[in-house]
Amino acid sequence: MRIGDAAAAAGTTPRALRFYEQRGLLPPAPRTMTGQREYGPRDVALVRIIRELLSLGLTVEDVRSCAERLHLLEGEALPPYGSTGCTQGTGVVQRRLTALDEEISRLTALRERLAASVSTSTTT
């Protein structure tokens, strides 16, 4: 299928598919004699996995670091934490969880400081 059809089937845009390919998340698609990209059902499934990982908070760099193993994540749902795929070997998911925990702590402290500041200024 052509890029527009593949993008629609994966719930994204042709521009996103080109971006994923340029950034190394998606392997280059084979080309027709006229130079158009051709995608198959496995490519569409891979794009869905990429989109799911990005929606879970992984960065483009995180996904790129384990792009060669994304095919191990089969089906419509991601496997449980700790099974095969990006969670083993590189520690991508654990690093992202740690970064998110640190950001949550930072934002919580910032919120508490702001709330204390507002509370102090309204009582005086």
C-alpha positions as CSV (number, residue, x, y, z in Angstrom):
1,M,0.0,0.0,0.0
2,R,1.1,3.6,-0.6
3,I,2.1,6.0,2.1
4,G,-1.3,7.7,2.5
5,D,-3.1,4.4,2.9
6,A,-0.5,3.0,5.3
7,A,-0.6,6.2,7.4
8,A,-4.4,6.1,7.5
9,A,-4.4,2.4,8.5
10,A,-1.9,3.2,11.3
11,G,-3.9,6.3,12.5
12,T,-1.3,8.9,11.5
13,T,-0.1,11.0,8.6
14,P,2.2,10.4,5.7
15,R,4.4,13.2,7.2
16,A,4.8,11.1,10.4
17,L,5.8,8.0,8.5
18,R,8.5,10.0,6.7
19,F,9.6,11.5,10.0
20,Y,9.8,8.0,11.6
21,E,11.9,6.8,8.7
22,Q,14.2,9.8,8.8
23,R,14.8,9.5,12.5
24,G,15.5,5.7,12.3
25,L,12.4,4.5,14.1
26,L,11.0,2.8,10.9
27,P,13.2,1.1,8.4
28,P,13.2,2.6,4.9
29,A,10.3,1.4,2.9
30,P,10.9,-0.4,-0.3
31,R,10.2,1.8,-3.4
32,T,8.2,1.2,-6.5
33,M,9.7,1.7,-9.9
34,T,8.4,5.2,-9.8
35,G,10.0,5.9,-6.4
36,Q,6.9,5.7,-4.2
37,R,7.1,4.1,-0.8
38,E,5.4,0.7,-0.4
39,Y,4.2,-0.5,3.0
40,G,2.7,-3.8,4.1
41,P,0.6,-4.9,7.1
42,R,3.8,-5.5,9.2
43,D,4.9,-1.9,8.6
44,V,1.5,-0.6,9.7
45,A,1.7,-2.7,12.9
46,L,5.2,-1.3,13.5
47,V,4.0,2.3,13.1
48,R,1.2,1.5,15.6
49,I,3.8,0.2,18.1
50,I,5.9,3.3,17.6
51,R,3.0,5.6,18.2
52,E,2.0,3.7,21.3
53,L,5.5,3.9,22.7
54,L,5.7,7.6,22.0
55,S,2.2,8.2,23.6
56,L,3.5,6.4,26.7
57,G,6.2,9.0,27.2
58,L,9.2,7.5,25.5
59,T,11.1,10.0,23.4
60,V,12.0,9.6,19.7
61,E,15.6,8.8,20.9
62,D,14.3,6.2,23.3
63,V,12.4,4.4,20.6
64,R,15.3,4.7,18.1
65,S,17.6,3.1,20.6
66,C,15.6,-0.1,20.4
67,A,14.1,0.2,16.9
68,E,15.7,-3.0,15.7
69,R,13.7,-4.9,18.3
70,L,10.3,-3.3,17.9
71,H,9.2,-6.2,15.8
72,L,9.3,-8.3,19.0
73,L,6.3,-6.3,20.3
74,E,3.6,-8.1,18.4
75,G,-0.2,-7.6,18.5
76,E,-2.3,-4.7,19.3
77,A,-1.2,-4.3,22.9
78,L,2.2,-3.9,24.4
79,P,3.5,-6.8,26.5
80,P,3.7,-6.5,30.3
81,Y,6.6,-4.6,31.7
82,G,9.7,-6.8,31.9
83,S,9.0,-9.0,28.8
84,T,10.8,-8.9,25.5
85,G,11.3,-5.8,23.4
86,C,12.6,-2.4,24.5
87,T,12.4,-3.3,28.2
88,Q,15.3,-5.7,28.1
89,G,19.0,-5.1,27.3
90,T,19.0,-1.3,27.0
91,G,17.0,-0.3,30.0
92,V,15.1,2.3,27.9
93,V,11.9,1.9,29.8
94,Q,13.6,2.0,33.2
95,R,15.5,5.1,32.3
96,R,12.3,6.8,31.1
97,L,10.5,5.8,34.3
98,T,13.3,7.3,36.4
99,A,13.3,10.5,34.4
100,L,9.5,10.8,34.8
101,D,9.7,10.1,38.5
102,E,12.4,12.9,38.8
103,E,10.2,15.3,36.8
104,I,7.2,14.5,38.9
105,S,9.2,15.2,42.1
106,R,10.5,18.4,40.6
107,L,7.0,19.6,39.6
108,T,5.5,18.5,43.0
109,A,8.2,20.6,44.8
110,L,7.5,23.5,42.5
111,R,3.8,23.3,43.1
112,E,4.2,23.2,46.9
113,R,6.5,26.3,46.8
114,L,4.0,28.1,44.6
115,A,1.1,27.1,46.8
116,A,3.0,28.2,50.0
117,S,3.8,31.5,48.3
118,V,0.2,32.2,47.4
119,S,-1.0,31.1,50.9
120,T,1.5,33.4,52.6
121,S,0.7,36.4,50.5
122,T,-3.1,36.0,51.0
123,T,-2.8,35.8,54.8
124,T,-0.8,39.0,55.2
